[in-house]
Amino acid sequence: MEHLRMTREELIFLTEKIVSGTATDAELMQYNQVFNALTRQENWDEHTLGNKEEMEAAIRLRLEETLRKPAARPVMRWYKWAAAAAVLVMVSVSIVLLRPKEVRLAPQAERFQNDIPAPSANHAVLTLGNGQQILLDSAGNGTIAVQGGVNVAKTADGQIAYSGSGATASTNTISLPAGSRPLKIILADGTKVWIDAGSSFTYPTIFTGKTRAVNITGQAYFEVAQNSNMPFTVSTANKSYSVDVLGTSFNIRVYADESNIQLTLVDGAVKFNTSTVSRLMKPGEQATASDNGTIQLTTNADLTSATAWKDGLFYFNGSDINTIMSELQRYYNLEVVYQANVRDSFVAKIPRDVPVSQLLNLLEMTNLVHFRIEGRKVTVMK
């Protein structure tokens, strides 16, 4: 193949440029193609590049020499790789790129033979004020319930929309189990809410009184309809945190198995309240609150990383493997087992509609972590 037509010395020199951070985008793409051939045991030009094991040893030796130089030992560098599906991936390379020769893994085709597909639906359950439950996957399009003059409809693209008016509000809850696609809800006031897998959202069919109060567990993105006479309030399940809103867009993450709550403001203004402090936030800021009520504020936050799930993307920007696997565990409804302590950070961007193997393959391209899929169990290995 054309991308493998380089000499042994050219490949070693290219590897040095990757590690030193001087490679161009074209060179990064070229190296990624050669690296794939090296790790997958295919398309290897032995006539030009020589014996593959000898080549691995030569590259490993040159990398060790390069990384021993003080100027070439960054704490962390990020590199772009062109993935098989034209998806750009950036990976952390702070030590060697090649697995030590004495460690042998089964081929990826063997380790990934039991793939896990992406969720095909949201599997949401709508609980009405009278306790009746509706499985939204099996509900037809159009009106699915009427509560006190308020119509609840499922649109052709799967959204849930509330419309109408009435004197009495009824409390509804939508729950998405693990292994679900996100669901968009349009509340009676026009507020739009996206909820993610493993989340539960409780809200009234209509808003009455002086405030618009809702409750969230898990992850949700809000585009709140403007109404200065009726502020919008989001509280969490344990009532320790709340967000006061007028009209704005923000992402909130408050999973029960995560110790912190994270609030990312995209547009407008919000006041983030804990049991001990309140903080007025500006667009582009991200607040992380701990169990003791303290708030850590980050300016110029990575908004794409916080909201990519809503747009159908996995986007990890310097995430550790535990954070990544926790996300995959909820979305694909899988079990994670760790056989190794992986301390490296990763950046990856890939659509959420792919089988889990495609994302795991991108992470494996760093050669810093490897995986095995058995049924719905994914094992993390070095």
C-alpha positions as CSV (number, residue, x, y, z in Angstrom):
1,M,0.0,0.0,0.0
2,E,1.2,3.5,-0.8
3,H,1.3,4.7,2.8
4,L,3.7,1.9,3.8
5,R,6.2,2.6,1.0
6,M,8.9,4.1,3.2
7,T,12.3,2.8,4.2
8,R,13.3,1.6,7.7
9,E,15.2,4.8,8.5
10,E,12.3,6.9,7.3
11,L,9.9,5.2,9.6
12,I,12.3,5.5,12.6
13,F,12.8,9.2,11.8
14,L,9.1,9.7,11.5
15,T,8.6,8.1,14.9
16,E,11.1,10.6,16.4
17,K,9.1,13.5,15.0
18,I,5.9,12.1,16.5
19,V,7.5,11.9,20.0
20,S,9.2,15.3,19.8
21,G,5.9,16.9,18.7
22,T,7.3,18.3,15.4
23,A,5.3,16.0,13.0
24,T,2.9,17.6,10.6
25,D,-0.8,16.5,10.2
26,A,0.1,14.6,7.1
27,E,3.0,12.8,8.9
28,L,0.7,12.0,11.8
29,M,-1.8,10.4,9.5
30,Q,1.0,8.5,7.7
31,Y,2.4,7.2,11.0
32,N,-1.0,6.1,12.2
33,Q,-1.4,4.0,9.0
34,V,1.9,2.3,9.5
35,F,1.3,1.9,13.3
36,N,-2.0,0.1,12.4
37,A,-0.2,-2.3,10.1
38,L,2.4,-2.9,12.8
39,T,-0.1,-3.8,15.5
40,R,-2.7,-5.6,13.4
41,Q,-0.2,-7.9,11.6
42,E,-1.3,-6.9,8.1
43,N,-0.1,-4.8,5.2
44,W,3.5,-5.0,6.5
45,D,6.1,-4.4,3.8
46,E,8.8,-6.7,5.0
47,H,10.9,-6.3,1.8
48,T,11.2,-2.5,2.4
49,L,10.9,-2.3,6.2
50,G,12.5,-5.5,7.3
51,N,11.4,-8.0,9.9
52,K,8.6,-6.6,12.0
53,E,10.0,-7.7,15.4
54,E,13.4,-6.2,14.6
55,M,11.6,-3.0,13.5
56,E,9.7,-2.9,16.8
57,A,13.0,-3.2,18.7
58,A,14.7,-0.5,16.7
59,I,11.8,1.9,17.1
60,R,11.6,1.2,20.9
61,L,15.4,1.9,21.2
62,R,15.1,5.1,19.3
63,L,12.1,6.3,21.4
64,E,13.9,5.6,24.6
65,E,16.9,7.6,23.4
66,T,14.6,10.5,22.4
67,L,12.6,10.5,25.6
68,R,15.7,10.5,27.7
69,K,16.6,13.9,26.3
70,P,15.3,16.7,28.7
71,A,13.9,18.8,25.9
72,A,11.9,15.8,24.6
73,R,10.3,14.7,27.9
74,P,7.1,16.8,28.1
75,V,4.7,16.1,31.0
76,M,2.1,15.5,28.3
77,R,1.8,16.0,24.6
78,W,-1.2,15.5,22.4
79,Y,-1.1,14.1,18.9
80,K,-3.7,13.7,16.2
81,W,-4.3,10.3,14.5
82,A,-6.6,9.7,11.6
83,A,-8.9,6.9,12.6
84,A,-10.4,4.3,10.2
85,A,-13.8,6.0,9.9
86,A,-12.2,9.4,9.2
87,V,-12.7,10.3,12.9
88,L,-9.9,12.4,14.4
89,V,-8.5,11.1,17.6
90,M,-5.9,12.8,19.8
91,V,-3.9,10.6,22.1
92,S,-1.5,11.2,25.0
93,V,2.0,9.8,24.3
94,S,4.3,10.5,27.2
95,I,6.2,7.2,27.3
96,V,6.9,4.6,24.6
97,L,4.4,4.0,21.8
98,L,5.1,0.3,21.5
99,R,4.3,-2.4,23.9
100,P,7.4,-4.1,25.5
101,K,8.4,-7.1,23.4
102,E,7.9,-9.6,26.3
103,V,4.2,-8.7,26.7
104,R,1.9,-10.6,24.4
105,L,-1.8,-9.9,23.8
106,A,-4.3,-12.0,21.9
107,P,-5.1,-10.4,18.5
108,Q,-7.7,-7.7,18.7
109,A,-10.0,-9.7,16.4
110,E,-10.1,-12.4,19.1
111,R,-10.4,-10.0,22.1
112,F,-13.2,-8.0,20.4
113,Q,-15.2,-10.9,18.9
114,N,-18.2,-10.2,21.3
115,D,-19.0,-6.6,20.3
116,I,-21.6,-4.5,22.0
117,P,-23.8,-2.3,19.6
118,A,-24.8,1.2,20.4
119,P,-28.3,1.7,21.9
120,S,-31.0,1.6,19.2
121,A,-33.6,3.5,21.3
122,N,-33.9,5.5,24.5
123,H,-35.9,2.8,26.5
124,A,-37.5,5.7,28.5
125,V,-40.3,5.2,30.9
126,L,-42.8,8.1,31.5
127,T,-44.6,8.0,34.8
128,L,-47.7,10.1,34.9
129,G,-49.2,11.9,38.0
130,N,-51.6,9.0,38.6
131,G,-48.8,6.5,38.7
132,Q,-49.4,5.1,35.2
133,Q,-46.3,4.2,33.3
134,I,-45.8,4.5,29.6
135,L,-42.9,2.8,27.7
136,L,-42.0,5.5,25.2
137,D,-40.3,3.1,22.8
138,S,-43.5,1.2,22.2
139,A,-45.8,4.2,22.3
140,G,-47.1,5.4,18.9
141,N,-46.6,8.9,17.6
142,G,-49.1,11.5,18.5
143,T,-50.9,12.0,21.9
144,I,-49.9,9.5,24.5
145,A,-51.6,11.1,27.5
146,V,-53.8,13.9,28.6
147,Q,-53.5,15.3,32.1
148,G,-55.7,18.1,33.4
149,G,-56.0,19.7,30.0
150,V,-52.3,19.3,29.1
151,N,-51.5,17.1,26.1
152,V,-48.4,14.9,26.1
153,A,-47.3,13.9,22.6
154,K,-44.6,11.8,21.0
155,T,-43.3,13.4,17.9
156,A,-42.1,11.6,14.7
157,D,-38.5,12.1,15.7
158,G,-39.1,10.7,19.2
159,Q,-39.3,13.9,21.2
160,I,-41.8,14.3,24.1
161,A,-43.8,17.6,23.9
162,Y,-46.2,19.1,26.4
163,S,-48.9,21.6,25.3
164,G,-52.1,23.1,26.6
165,S,-53.1,24.8,29.9
166,G,-54.9,24.0,33.1
167,A,-55.4,25.2,36.6
168,T,-53.8,22.1,38.3
169,A,-50.3,20.8,37.6
170,S,-49.5,17.1,37.7
171,T,-46.0,15.8,38.4
172,N,-44.4,13.6,35.7
173,T,-41.1,11.7,35.7
174,I,-39.1,10.4,32.7
175,S,-36.4,7.8,33.5
176,L,-33.7,6.6,31.0
177,P,-32.0,3.4,32.1
178,A,-28.4,2.5,31.2
179,G,-28.1,1.5,27.5
180,S,-30.3,4.3,26.3
181,R,-30.0,7.0,23.7
182,P,-30.7,10.6,25.0
183,L,-34.2,11.9,24.9
184,K,-35.4,15.5,24.2
185,I,-38.4,16.9,26.1
186,I,-40.2,20.1,25.4
187,L,-42.0,21.4,28.6
188,A,-45.2,23.3,28.6
189,D,-43.4,26.7,28.9
190,G,-41.2,25.9,25.8
191,T,-38.2,24.9,27.8
192,K,-36.2,22.2,26.0
193,V,-34.4,19.5,28.0
194,W,-32.2,16.7,26.9
195,I,-31.6,13.8,29.3
196,D,-28.9,11.2,29.0
197,A,-28.7,7.5,29.8
198,G,-28.9,6.6,33.5
199,S,-30.9,9.8,34.3
200,S,-34.2,10.7,35.8
201,F,-36.1,14.0,35.3
202,T,-39.1,15.1,37.4
203,Y,-41.2,18.1,36.4
204,P,-44.8,19.5,36.4
205,T,-47.1,19.2,33.3
206,I,-47.6,23.0,33.6
207,F,-45.9,25.7,35.6
208,T,-48.0,27.5,38.2
209,G,-47.1,29.9,41.0
210,K,-44.0,32.0,41.3
211,T,-41.3,29.6,40.1
212,R,-40.7,26.8,37.6
213,A,-39.2,24.0,39.6
214,V,-37.8,20.7,38.2
215,N,-35.6,17.9,39.6
216,I,-32.8,16.0,37.9
217,T,-30.6,13.0,38.7
218,G,-27.9,12.1,36.1
219,Q,-27.1,14.4,33.2
220,A,-29.3,16.9,31.4
221,Y,-28.9,19.9,29.1
222,F,-31.4,22.7,29.4
223,E,-32.4,25.5,27.1
224,V,-34.7,27.5,29.4
225,A,-37.5,29.6,28.0
226,Q,-37.2,33.2,29.1
227,N,-39.7,34.3,31.8
228,S,-38.5,36.9,34.3
229,N,-41.7,36.7,36.2
230,M,-41.3,33.0,36.9
231,P,-37.6,32.0,37.5
232,F,-36.6,28.4,36.6
233,T,-35.1,26.3,39.3
234,V,-33.3,23.0,38.9
235,S,-32.7,20.9,42.0
236,T,-31.0,17.6,42.5
237,A,-32.3,14.4,44.2
238,N,-30.6,15.0,47.5
239,K,-31.8,18.7,47.6
240,S,-28.3,19.9,48.5
241,Y,-27.8,21.7,45.2
242,S,-29.9,23.9,43.0
243,V,-29.6,26.2,40.0
244,D,-31.6,29.4,39.6
245,V,-32.2,30.4,36.0
246,L,-34.0,33.1,34.0
247,G,-33.4,32.2,30.4
248,T,-30.2,30.3,29.5
249,S,-28.5,27.2,28.3
250,F,-26.5,24.9,30.5
251,N,-25.4,21.3,31.2
252,I,-25.7,19.7,34.6
253,R,-24.2,16.4,35.6
254,V,-25.2,14.9,38.9
255,Y,-24.9,11.1,38.8
256,A,-25.4,9.2,42.1
257,D,-22.2,7.3,41.6
258,E,-20.1,10.4,41.2
259,S,-19.0,12.4,44.2
260,N,-19.2,15.8,42.5
261,I,-21.9,17.8,40.7
262,Q,-20.8,19.6,37.6
263,L,-22.5,22.6,36.0
264,T,-21.4,24.1,32.7
265,L,-22.9,27.4,31.5
266,V,-23.2,27.8,27.7
267,D,-25.3,31.0,27.5
268,G,-27.1,33.5,29.8
269,A,-26.6,33.5,33.6
270,V,-27.3,31.1,36.5
271,K,-26.8,31.1,40.2
272,F,-25.4,27.8,41.5
273,N,-26.4,27.1,45.1
274,T,-25.0,24.5,47.5
275,S,-25.6,23.9,51.2
276,T,-22.9,26.4,52.1
277,V,-22.4,28.9,49.2
278,S,-24.0,30.4,46.1
279,R,-22.1,31.4,43.0
280,L,-23.2,33.5,40.0
281,M,-21.8,32.1,36.8
282,K,-21.0,33.6,33.5
283,P,-21.1,31.9,30.0
284,G,-18.1,29.6,29.4
285,E,-17.6,28.8,33.1
286,Q,-17.8,25.4,34.7
287,A,-18.5,24.9,38.4
288,T,-17.7,21.7,40.3
289,A,-19.3,21.3,43.7
290,S,-18.1,18.7,46.2
291,D,-20.0,16.9,49.0
292,N,-19.1,19.6,51.5
293,G,-20.7,22.3,49.4
294,T,-17.6,24.0,48.2
295,I,-17.5,25.2,44.6
296,Q,-14.5,25.2,42.2
297,L,-14.9,27.4,39.2
298,T,-13.2,27.0,35.9
299,T,-13.3,29.9,33.4
300,N,-13.0,29.2,29.6
301,A,-14.3,25.7,30.1
302,D,-14.4,23.1,27.3
303,L,-18.1,23.5,26.3
304,T,-17.8,20.9,23.6
305,S,-16.6,18.3,26.0
306,A,-19.5,19.0,28.4
307,T,-22.3,19.0,25.8
308,A,-21.1,16.6,23.1
309,W,-23.3,13.8,24.4
310,K,-26.4,15.9,23.4
311,D,-25.2,16.1,19.9
312,G,-24.5,12.4,19.5
313,L,-20.8,12.4,20.2
314,F,-18.3,10.9,22.7
315,Y,-15.7,13.6,23.3
316,F,-13.1,13.0,25.9
317,N,-10.6,15.9,26.4
318,G,-7.8,14.7,28.7
319,S,-10.0,12.2,30.5
320,D,-8.6,9.3,32.5
321,I,-9.6,5.7,31.7
322,N,-12.0,5.5,34.7
323,T,-14.0,8.5,33.5
324,I,-14.2,7.1,29.9
325,M,-15.2,3.6,31.0
326,S,-17.9,5.1,33.4
327,E,-19.4,6.9,30.4
328,L,-19.3,3.8,28.3
329,Q,-20.8,1.7,31.1
330,R,-23.9,3.9,31.3
331,Y,-24.4,4.3,27.5
332,Y,-23.7,0.8,26.4
333,N,-25.1,-0.9,29.6
334,L,-21.9,-2.9,30.1
335,E,-19.8,-4.1,33.1
336,V,-16.2,-2.9,33.4
337,V,-13.5,-4.9,35.0
338,Y,-10.0,-3.5,35.6
339,Q,-6.9,-5.8,35.4
340,A,-4.5,-2.8,35.2
341,N,-4.1,0.6,36.6
342,V,-4.0,2.9,33.6
343,R,-2.9,6.4,34.6
344,D,-2.6,8.0,31.2
345,S,-5.0,10.6,29.9
346,F,-6.8,10.4,26.6
347,V,-8.6,12.6,24.1
348,A,-11.0,11.0,21.7
349,K,-13.9,12.1,19.5
350,I,-16.3,9.6,17.9
351,P,-20.0,9.3,17.1
352,R,-22.2,7.6,19.7
353,D,-23.9,5.4,17.2
354,V,-20.9,3.1,16.7
355,P,-20.3,-0.3,18.5
356,V,-18.2,0.0,21.6
357,S,-15.3,-1.8,19.8
358,Q,-14.7,1.2,17.6
359,L,-14.1,3.5,20.5
360,L,-12.0,0.9,22.3
361,N,-10.0,0.5,19.1
362,L,-9.2,4.2,19.0
363,L,-7.9,4.1,22.6
364,E,-5.9,1.0,21.8
365,M,-4.1,2.9,19.0
366,T,-2.1,4.7,21.8
367,N,-0.8,1.3,22.9
368,L,-1.3,2.6,26.5
369,V,-4.4,0.5,27.2
370,H,-6.0,-2.6,25.8
371,F,-9.4,-4.3,26.2
372,R,-11.2,-7.5,26.0
373,I,-15.0,-7.9,25.4
374,E,-16.8,-10.9,26.8
375,G,-20.6,-10.7,26.6
376,R,-21.5,-7.3,28.2
377,K,-18.2,-7.2,30.2
378,V,-15.2,-5.1,29.1
379,T,-11.9,-5.8,30.8
380,V,-9.3,-3.0,30.9
381,M,-5.7,-4.2,30.4
382,K,-2.3,-2.8,29.8
